Amino acid sequence: MSLSNTASSVPEMVILLFVTGFGLAIGSFLNVVIYRLPRRESLAFPASHCPACQTPIRPKDNIPLFGYLFLLGRCRTCRAEIALRYPAVELLTGFLFAAMYMIDGMSIYFISNIILSCILITVFCIDLEHMIIPDRITFPGALIGMVLAATFGWSGIVRALGGAVAGVMILVGMSLLGWLLYRRESVGFGDFKLVAVTGLYLGTLGNVIAIMLAILAGGIWGVLRIASGKHVAGEEVPFGTFIAVGCLLTILFRTEMYEWISQLIF
């Protein structure tokens, strides 16, 4: 039975609630990845525990989003504060899964978009905190992206590769410009790998739009840093975080963006 036939036999609201709940659960796992991957810890062992007192988290306290609310944001055992990032990631993932289902239904596009969203949420948090984009995220993401592209035949593969090349070329231009202006590297190697991955999912136009939005978001962030007095000359910019923002906005509003661009051109 196809995805569309399965979806049509179940009330739409039931599917939406299931998708949202699934997104919350995936968000809980992404929190594990975000915390452990930069620290080179196993994603499977040990079981979820409080980072402060190392006490294993009870199953009822580990329910996505609700566990945080029930505990009022503190560890049951040592009363250490639980970072707000945990419910925020779960809530965002649940929201994105629901929004993408409403956009594309139960389709291969939906599957592609939620996988990319999981990659982007993880990159957003890790790059923002640690200034790195781990290969253990981008390499599997690239492999999955190519497999998904292949489901559309040669046209899908060409679209994916075109998106990857376009993303890398834009960052090459940014890197050269940064070197000419500041005589130092302005784009990290991890950023190159990330835009190659996002291109596999978004295609050429989608990836170009996403990177332009990332540049805009990064510019706004820089202005706010300067205005707040927190800017330090020569400080590194977590550009992967802004790439994630640009890509998520492109996924959510791609129809409106494509229509706006077509009106400008034609």
N, C-alpha and C positions, 0 to 999 in steps of 0.2 A: 504494500500500500504506500502511495506517495505521501510526502509531507503535506501537500495541499489537501488530499483526500482525508488524511487523518485529522487535520485541523477542522475541516468542514463538518465532521461528525461529532465534534465536541463544542459546547457553548463557548463563544468567544471570550466571555469574561473569565471562565474557568481556565482557559489557556493562558490568558493574560496574567492571572493570579499565579499560576504555576510558573510561568516564565519569570515573573518578578521574584518569587520565592527562590527559584533556582539561581537567579542573579545575586540575591543576598547571600546564598550559600557559597557561590563562587567568589564573591567579595571577601568572605571570611577566609577562604583559602589564599586569596591574593595577599591578604594581610600577613599570612605566614611567609609567603614568598618575599614580600617587601622587607620584612624584618630579618629573615634568615639568609637570603641569598647574598647580600653584600658582606655578611659575616662568615660566609662559606660554611654555613651549618646545614645539616641534613633537613630536607623539607618534610621528611616522614617521621624521623625520630629525634628527640623524644616527642611525646604527645604535647599538645598545647599546654603552656604553663605560664605563670606570672614571671615576667623578666626580673622583677625585684626580689621575690622570695623563692622562686623556682617551684612553687606549689602547683601541681597539675590542676588544670581548670576543670571543674565539674561539668558533665554534659549539659545540665540545665542552665549553667552559666555561659555556655559556649554557643547558645542559640544566636544566630546572626541578628544584630541590631537590638533585639529584645534583651539579650543577656547583659549588654551594656546598660540598658535602661533599668533593668531589675536591680543591678548592683550599684546604680547611681554613679557609674563611672569610676568605681574603685574596686580593688581586689578584695574578695571576700575574706581572705586570710590576713594579709598584712595591711590592708587599706591603702596601699599605694595607688596613686591616680593612674587610671587607664588612659592612654593617649587618645585624644579625640579623633585621630586619624582612623582608628579601627572602625567605629560606626560610620564615619564619613565615607570610607572606601566601600563598605557594605551597602550603604544607602545609594551611593553613586552607581555602583555596579548593578544593583537591582533596578534603578531608574533607567539606566542605559539599555538593559536587556528589554525592559517593557517598551521603551520608546522605539527601539529598533524593530521589535516585533510589530508594533503599530505601523511602522513605515513600510516594512517589506513582507510582513506575514511570516509564516513558517516556510522559509525558502532557503536556498543556498546563499543568497545575499545576506539573510539574517544570520546564518551560521558564520559566514565570513566576517561580518561586522562585529559580532560579539567576541569572536576570537581576537580580532584586531583591538577591540576595546580593552580586553583583558591585558594585552601586551602594553597598551598605552597607559592604562592606569598604573600598572606596575612600574613602568619607566618614569612616569610623572613623579611618583613618590621617591623612588630610589635616586634618580638624578638630582632631585631637589635637595635631598638630605646628604647624599654621598658624592655627588658630582661624577657618577659613573653610569654607564649603560652596559650591564653584563652581557657577554656573549651567550650565556645560558638562557637569555631571553630572545635575543635577535636571531640566533642561528635556528632554533626550533621554529620561531615565527616565520622565517624565510622558507623553511621546508614546507610548513603547512600552507603558506601562501601560494607556493608553486603547485602543490597538490590541488588546492581549490581552483586555481587558475586553469589547470589542466582539465577540470570537469567541463569547461566551456570549449574545449578543443584548442586548435591552433590560434584562433582569435583571442581566446582568453590568455594564452601564454604570451602572445605578442603584446597584448594590452598590459599585462603584468610587468614584462621586461621593459616596456616603454616607460611605465611609471617609475620603475627603479632607476633607470638611466637618467630620466628627467630630474629626479630628486637629487641624485649624486652630482649632476652637472651644475645645478643651482648652488649646491654647497661648495663645489669647486670654485665657482665664481665668488662666493662670499669669502672663502678662504684666501683667494688671491687679493681681493679688495682689502681684507683685514691686514694682510701682510704689507701691502703697499702703504696703508694708512698708519699702522701701528708697529710694523716690523716684528710681529709675533703671530703665532698661531691663534686664530679666532674661532676655529671650528674643530671640535674634537673628532677623533677617528670613530668613536662610538656614534656620533651624530650621523656620519656618513653611512654607517651600517644601518642605523635606524631608518633614515629616509629611503634607503634601498628596500627595506622591508615594507614600509608603509606604501611605497609605490606598487608593490606586488598586489596589494589589496585595493588600492584606490585608483590605479591607472594613472595615465599622464596628467590629465586635466585635474583630477581630484588631488593628486599629490602636489601639483604646482600651487593650487589654491591653499592646501593645507600649510605648505611651507611659507607662503605669503602671509597667512594668518599668524603663523608662528613668529615671523619677523615682527609683525605688528604687535603681538602680545609681548614679545621680548622688549620692544621699544617702550611700550607703556610701563612695563616693569622697571626698566632702567630710569625712566623719568620719575617714577614714584620713589625709587631708591635715592635719587639725587634730591628730590624735594623733601624727603624725610631726613636727609643728612646721613643716611646709612651707606651711601655709595663709597667704595674705596677704589682709588685709581688702580687699574690693572686687574681688578677682581674677575674671577671666572664666572661665566654665565651658564646656568643649567639649561642649555638650549634644548636638550631632549625633553625637558618639562614643557617648553613652549611648543615643540613639535607635537607633543601629545595633545595639547589644547587645540592646536590648529586642525589636527586630524579628526578629533572628536566633533568639533564644530562642523567640519566638512561632511562627516557621516550623517549628522543630524539634520543639516540644512542644505544638503547637496542639491536637491531639486530647485530650491529657491535661488541658490548661487548659480547653478547652470542656466536657469532662465534669465537671471540678471545679466550674466556674461553674454548670452546669445542676443539679448536686446542691445547691448553695447556694440556688439560686432555687426549685427545685421540691422 
